[in-house]
Amino acid sequence: MAVNVFVMEAQTDLRYDNHAPREREGEEVRAMHQDLSPREREVVALVAHGKTNAQIALETGLSEATVKNYLANAMHKAGVDNRTALAVWWTSAGTSTNG
């Protein structure tokens, strides 16, 4: 019986320990989001919401070329090389897709 209690306590400790790195990662990603300009954050949020470059351009009043530039800058800052990875990066810290 004492062994079972010890094992259960160890499992509980491991579960809590496993959350700490994820929380730190989320905090780091949220801090990295602040490296983006307000317009980059807006464009990335729209990408995370599934919008195409053309839809983003129409919604924001930007040209598609400007949208692509904002996305390229954001991908560089995020350290990713495609829009799917950028959307995952954006949402990984629980960031709203509303910008």
C-alpha positions in Angstrom: 0.0 0.0 0.0 2.8 2.5 0.9 4.5 1.7 -2.4 1.3 2.5 -4.4 1.0 5.9 -2.6 4.7 6.6 -3.4 4.2 5.8 -7.0 1.0 7.9 -7.2 2.8 10.9 -5.6 5.7 10.5 -8.0 3.3 10.4 -11.0 1.6 13.5 -9.7 5.0 15.3 -9.3 6.0 14.3 -12.8 2.7 15.7 -14.2 3.3 19.0 -12.5 6.9 19.1 -13.6 5.9 18.5 -17.2 3.7 21.5 -17.2 6.4 23.9 -16.1 8.5 23.7 -19.3 5.4 24.2 -21.5 4.4 27.2 -19.4 7.9 28.7 -19.8 7.8 28.0 -23.5 4.4 29.7 -23.8 5.8 32.7 -21.9 8.8 32.9 -24.3 6.5 32.7 -27.3 4.3 35.4 -25.9 7.4 37.6 -25.4 8.5 36.9 -28.9 5.0 38.0 -30.2 5.9 41.4 -28.7 8.8 41.6 -31.2 6.3 41.8 -34.0 5.0 45.2 -35.1 1.3 45.8 -34.5 0.6 45.3 -38.2 2.7 42.0 -38.3 0.6 40.8 -35.3 -2.6 41.7 -37.1 -1.5 39.8 -40.3 -0.2 36.8 -38.4 -3.5 36.6 -36.4 -5.4 36.6 -39.7 -3.2 33.8 -41.1 -3.8 31.8 -37.9 -7.5 32.3 -38.6 -7.0 30.6 -41.9 -7.1 33.7 -44.2 -5.3 33.8 -47.5 -3.0 36.6 -48.5 -5.7 38.0 -50.8 -8.3 37.9 -48.0 -5.9 39.6 -45.6 -5.1 42.3 -48.2 -8.8 43.0 -48.7 -9.6 43.0 -45.0 -6.7 45.2 -44.0 -6.5 47.5 -47.0 -3.0 46.4 -47.8 -1.6 45.2 -51.1 -0.9 41.4 -51.4 2.8 42.3 -51.8 2.7 44.2 -48.5 1.0 41.3 -46.8 3.7 39.0 -48.1 6.4 41.3 -46.7 4.7 41.4 -43.3 4.5 37.6 -43.3 8.1 37.2 -44.4 9.2 39.5 -41.5 7.1 37.7 -39.0 8.3 34.3 -40.1 11.9 35.5 -39.8 11.3 36.8 -36.3 9.4 33.6 -35.3 12.1 31.4 -36.8 9.7 29.5 -39.0 9.7 29.0 -42.8 6.0 28.7 -43.7 2.6 30.1 -42.8 1.4 26.9 -41.2 4.3 26.9 -38.8 3.7 30.6 -38.2 0.1 30.0 -37.3 1.1 27.2 -34.9 3.7 29.5 -33.4 1.1 32.2 -33.0 -1.4 30.0 -31.3 1.0 28.0 -29.2 1.0 30.6 -26.4 -2.8 30.8 -26.4 -2.7 34.0 -28.4 -6.0 35.1 -29.7 -6.5 34.9 -33.5 -8.1 38.4 -33.2 -4.7 40.1 -33.2 
